[in-house]
C-alpha cells in the first residue's frame, strides 16, 4: 500500500512539474488593436527593442546580474517572412497555435543573442512582438 501511494505521489509530482514548464502567453493581443506592419518597419522595431528588452528580460540573474544588458539582434522580421527558413518558421507555427493566424500575421519574431550569458540556453532569446495602434510596440510572448 505504501508503495502504491508513493508511486501515485511521484507520478502526480512529475505531471505537475511538466505542465508548469509549458510555454504559452499569458494572454493574446487583441486583433482590432493591432497595426499592420511590414519589413519596412524593421528600424522602428530595433529602436523599440532598447526599451522592450530591459522590460522583458531585466538585467540578469542573481549569479549573473548584468547578463542581459548587452544583446545582439539575430533576427527581426514579421512572422510571414519566416516561412521557408527552417530555424525560424517553427516560431510562426507557435504564434499561430497560441493566438491564431490573424494575430501571428501581424506579429514579429525577434531572436536575440546575449553574449554575457553563460551557456547556450541563456544566451539565446526569442520574443514575439506586435504594434498596438495606441501604445506602439510590445512583447506579447517571451519564449526564452
GIQUI-V629553 format. One record per residue. N is the residue number from 0. RES is the residue in three letters. PSI is psi in radians with two decimals (999 if undefined). Layout:
BEGIN
N	RES	PSI
N	RES	PSI
END
This chain:
BEGIN
0	UNK	-0.76
1	UNK	-0.66
2	UNK	-0.72
3	UNK	-0.78
4	UNK	-0.77
5	UNK	-0.73
6	UNK	-0.76
7	UNK	-0.76
8	UNK	-0.77
9	UNK	-0.77
10	UNK	-0.73
11	UNK	-0.73
12	UNK	-0.78
13	UNK	-0.71
14	UNK	-0.77
15	UNK	-0.80
16	UNK	-0.69
17	UNK	-0.59
18	UNK	-0.48
19	UNK	-0.44
20	UNK	-0.04
21	UNK	2.22
22	UNK	2.26
23	UNK	2.52
24	UNK	2.63
25	UNK	-0.71
26	UNK	2.70
27	UNK	2.66
28	UNK	2.73
29	UNK	2.10
30	UNK	-0.76
31	UNK	-0.27
32	UNK	-0.10
33	UNK	2.53
34	UNK	2.62
35	UNK	2.31
36	UNK	3.00
37	UNK	3.08
38	UNK	-0.38
39	UNK	-0.32
40	UNK	0.15
41	UNK	-0.79
42	UNK	-0.68
43	UNK	-0.70
44	UNK	-0.82
45	UNK	-0.74
46	UNK	-0.77
47	UNK	-0.53
48	UNK	-0.48
49	UNK	-0.44
50	UNK	-0.71
51	UNK	-0.67
52	UNK	-0.85
53	UNK	-0.64
54	UNK	-0.68
55	UNK	-0.77
56	UNK	-0.34
57	UNK	-2.65
58	UNK	-0.48
59	UNK	-2.80
60	UNK	2.96
61	UNK	-0.83
62	UNK	-0.33
63	UNK	1.29
64	UNK	-0.28
65	UNK	0.39
66	UNK	-0.35
67	UNK	0.19
68	UNK	-0.38
69	UNK	2.34
70	UNK	2.72
71	UNK	2.48
72	UNK	2.13
73	UNK	-0.77
74	UNK	2.42
75	UNK	1.79
76	UNK	2.71
77	UNK	2.51
78	UNK	-0.72
79	UNK	-0.45
80	UNK	-0.11
81	UNK	-0.20
82	UNK	2.28
83	UNK	-0.09
84	UNK	1.85
85	UNK	-0.71
86	UNK	-0.10
87	UNK	-0.52
88	UNK	-0.37
89	UNK	-0.54
90	UNK	-0.64
91	UNK	-0.76
92	UNK	-0.69
93	UNK	-0.83
94	UNK	-0.75
95	UNK	-0.71
96	UNK	-0.73
97	UNK	-0.87
98	UNK	0.06
99	UNK	2.80
100	UNK	-0.72
101	UNK	-0.72
102	UNK	-0.81
103	UNK	-0.69
104	UNK	-0.44
105	UNK	0.21
106	UNK	2.92
107	UNK	2.64
108	UNK	2.24
109	UNK	2.08
110	UNK	2.35
111	UNK	2.70
112	UNK	2.26
113	UNK	1.67
114	UNK	-0.35
115	UNK	-0.13
116	UNK	2.42
117	UNK	2.24
118	UNK	2.71
119	UNK	-0.68
120	UNK	-0.80
121	UNK	-0.39
122	UNK	-0.16
123	UNK	2.40
124	UNK	2.56
125	UNK	2.22
126	UNK	2.63
127	UNK	2.21
128	UNK	2.75
129	UNK	2.94
130	UNK	2.11
131	UNK	2.51
132	UNK	-0.54
133	UNK	-0.56
134	UNK	-0.05
135	UNK	-2.72
136	UNK	2.47
137	UNK	2.69
138	UNK	2.19
139	UNK	-0.15
140	UNK	2.38
141	UNK	1.98
142	UNK	-0.92
143	UNK	999
END
